[in-house]
């Protein structure tokens, strides 16, 4: 019987493409094209990554830029240009599209080209181009390294959780869902010394797992050490800070380098394989996010 | 009343975005990012640019790569990488997606990254990156220049015309619709001497109009001089060779340079404005292609 994308999941599809040599690393990784040129591409699609009622058009544009700039930040890059393919229904208002592009331009990286196509739903596919003096990648973490994170986790997932339930009084969390942080300055600073770096998009364990897998080491993260947004403790879902969409950076570096960075240490690399969360030394269960198999698609 | 994309058309939307400084030239133009780096982005969407029954999955991938490589060819560039955002329904088969990526890889430019997202219909958004020693652009044509074209026109539009009518026995034309030519070598050769160059995607008059507008000159094309695919004369629609989708290159250069190129001269630049077709010295009417307002969307 024919295998469907739904059964395979997004990561399963990417593995199929990569194992056949049909695509380089797809997803959050950047491609390094030589001479410090780095390129990444990420798309936001209606009813998969956003809903019209929950994300304004300007926020949508901002977020589409920000999630790509986050990948460049994880590569220690200075962004130079965005290329945007907007898919939109023919009955969408011009005003909405202008808001999307206003949001795309807000982080200050110019939209230098792209395309627009008619489609049944809205999606914003962005390719971001930048330059980096040193791309840490994901494969250089060493046993003995510590892991640092650039900010508190959980606000974005909590904001989505709040929207799904129609709660009010959590504007700060909803704003975090709509407008990821830009960590370009932190990314450049970390890239100079980090052995490995990723941005936290899919979820803490999944993203830390990329470092573990590609560095052939184990990654342990202490739940107590992870900085969590203060307001998520008001909500009932305790694992919100593991859900991803934070777009903070996670870097592996020596303890001495971490001290100089003044960022919270949340875990360590050691011999072995896989990434895991520990609470009081015991395994702690959490989950990430997968396309094609769930979440409104 | 709110203005809708349908009323504005694709080019109207692009004008709105560009005039507000919200986007650089979108569409077929490339962005020149310095140090010879050129980037372009173009998408193919289901029921706008292709139909599943008329274009196989592998052909779709090939064409998505080829239309972008065509923009790089018009910039005299050597392509280095493609970035692909595939939108696809969750019930699409893996085998179909593998065919799309096989087609994308066929021209020999590696897919170095991208993203996949769940959507109701299939679209393939490609960003192509390359290097060029000299980008002619569209604005340098001079009165006295002649126009050359790299191949016969009309086969692709005729192929679509044939598919729309369910005719058989025109496989050569259908193949031209499904698989545009790659003119990278010609593009590099022309870029060394051309004053202006475009690829013929939207239609001969529209694309020649880009040179006329941006070079502040008039462009005249002699209908008798345009090389037309021999088989289109078997079909009843005489204007098929003006419809676009040929992905041949149109370049403005001196008559002496054109002689050395051994390519057919089809027209000239002269003082004035606008692009027009002439048949026996008289104006000849033709039309191009516009998204959001027509054609299956």
Interface residues (C-beta under 8 A of the other chain):
Chain A: X2 X3 X4 X5 X6 X8 X10 X13 X14 X16 X17 X20 X21 X22 X23 X24 X25 X26 X27 X29 X30 X31 X33 X35 X37 X39 X40 X41 X42 X43 X44 X45 X48 X49 X80 X81 X83 X84 X85 X87 X88 X89 X90 X91 X92 X93 X94 X95 X97 X98 X101 X102 X104 X105 X110 X111 X112 X113 X114 X115 X116 X117 X118 X119 X120 X121 X123 X125 X127 X129 X291 X292 X293 X297
Chain B: X2 X3 X4 X5 X6 X8 X10 X13 X14 X16 X17 X20 X21 X22 X23 X24 X25 X26 X27 X29 X30 X31 X33 X35 X37 X39 X40 X41 X42 X43 X44 X45 X48 X49 X80 X81 X83 X84 X85 X87 X88 X89 X90 X91 X92 X93 X94 X95 X97 X98 X101 X102 X104 X105 X110 X111 X112 X113 X114 X115 X116 X117 X118 X119 X120 X121 X123 X125 X127 X129 X291 X292 X293 X297
